[in-house]
């Protein structure tokens, strides 16, 4: 054991040792059982250099398999063992236990066994064999220590990366002549690794994450296997990461969201599966995101709306669901048309409503009605339900910015919801039936609308206030099932498909809720009507098959059903409808 405390005198050191009660052990058989404690302490494990190992930690008496990690919670005064799982090409050196306050201890055994103390850090130190010489580096290793470290890392990663391919990396060859390696900067460092089309058949070594000055990593068009190492998230200087057509498989590590300076991420056609990590939304410098032709599933995380610098976006050829962030309508180069998903709800605030129907003022809009062949602005709330035929928007915002890019993305079939900013219960939805671009018009855009009827409108009086201003929001492509203001539970609106899994009110003003299972998309196609038998009928249609289910919206009782078989549909619709009717209940259990 090596003692690394230089600031304490002998007495102080003795006191510190007693205080932390360090116990190091050579055999698990001699580990006494710690008394049960009510409190816990946290152990943090790290690796130096990054990428040379993964770490696990568990109670000393625990023989189960533990997944790698970096933070662990144990009962206070427990005996713990920490293990470094060493990567190929690296050699274990020692564990360093940091107790804080300048007290550290080294332990040469792996795993290390010790009595845990509060907020302890255990660092696994490893070494990479030094093979690079003055011939390789152009100078002696002592003159360029950081470049020598980069060189040794690449030499250690060479065999795992190339597989049956070839790389001319050798201690007898100058690094400046190595395949795909860029050396630049002052002092000299490895800043680029571009190995596209090299016939590499190995894997992506996690130890590449120790190339701390790396700005470009391009392994595209190879036949690599394995998965993307999470450790690559430690490449703090990386600007471009391309694993295009590498056939890796696995999932996208959320740790890639830590690449704060990344501008280009290309992972297309690499057999990746699973969901897109929400952590990628932290890549605020990202200009190009390429994930097309993989096996990605699930919805696009709303956090990706934070990718404000995107100029190129390609997601097609996956099985993504849900919607795409509305801000992506501004991305100049994308394949969102191929993705085929609607834009998520986009809320645009307006402070000026133009009752003349002209909307000539920046920051204004107008809901229009047509009477006797003449178009004018809607003036009262009753017009919202019955008389509105269109909307005119001024593409120039009140602060001088343009909304043209967004409004140019609106298409026939899109839905817009009108809501006053101070009254969530006063709202109306419309479906776009036509888009009009006036000849020579650059400041306004007009859309024909069809009101999506609702039974009642919790609005009264004129649309505009006395001063002509009403702060409102236009919510484009809002969720099909609108949350009810008092409960927050969504309610099914007529003619708007709702995708499961989701618990919803059968209809506005119905207290009955049902749970729509995963794999089912239902649309309510009836208004609230009474049947000749006195039932309060709500008709639901399965969008994929056209199967029908009728439920009483007052008590949740099933009235009837019609199952339509569709070739190639593996779902048991009878069982799914049974689950829906069995779930029918009054909201809140009343």
Beta strands, then each sheet from edge to edge (+ up, - down):
strand 1: 40-48
strand 2: 53-59
strand 3: 71-75
strand 4: 79-86
strand 5: 90-100
strand 6: 103-107
strand 7: 112-115
strand 8: 120-128
strand 9: 181-184
strand 10: 189-194
strand 11: 216-218
strand 12: 240-242
strand 13: 264-266
strand 14: 273-274
strand 15: 288-290
strand 16: 295-299
strand 17: 312-314
strand 18: 319-321
strand 19: 323-324
strand 20: 333-334
strand 21: 342-343
strand 22: 346-350
strand 23: 352-353
strand 24: 364-371
strand 25: 374-377
strand 26: 388-394
strand 27: 415-420
strand 28: 427-436
strand 29: 444-452
strand 30: 472-476
strand 31: 482-483
strand 32: 490-491
strand 33: 498-499
strand 34: 502-505
strand 35: 512-516
strand 36: 521-524
strand 37: 529-530
strand 38: 536-542
strand 39: 548-552
strand 40: 558-562
strand 41: 585-586
sheet 1: 3+ 1- 8- 5+ 6-
sheet 2: 2+ 4- 7+
sheet 3: 9+ 10- 11- 12- 13- 15- 17- 20-
sheet 4: 14+ 16+ 18+
sheet 5: 19+ 21+
sheet 6: 22+ 30- 27+ 28- 29+ 26- 24+ 23+
sheet 7: 22+ 30- 27+ 28- 29+ 26- 24+ 25-
sheet 8: 31+ 32- 34- 35+ 41-
sheet 9: 33+ 36- 38+ 37-
sheet 10: 33+ 36- 38+ 39- 40+
end
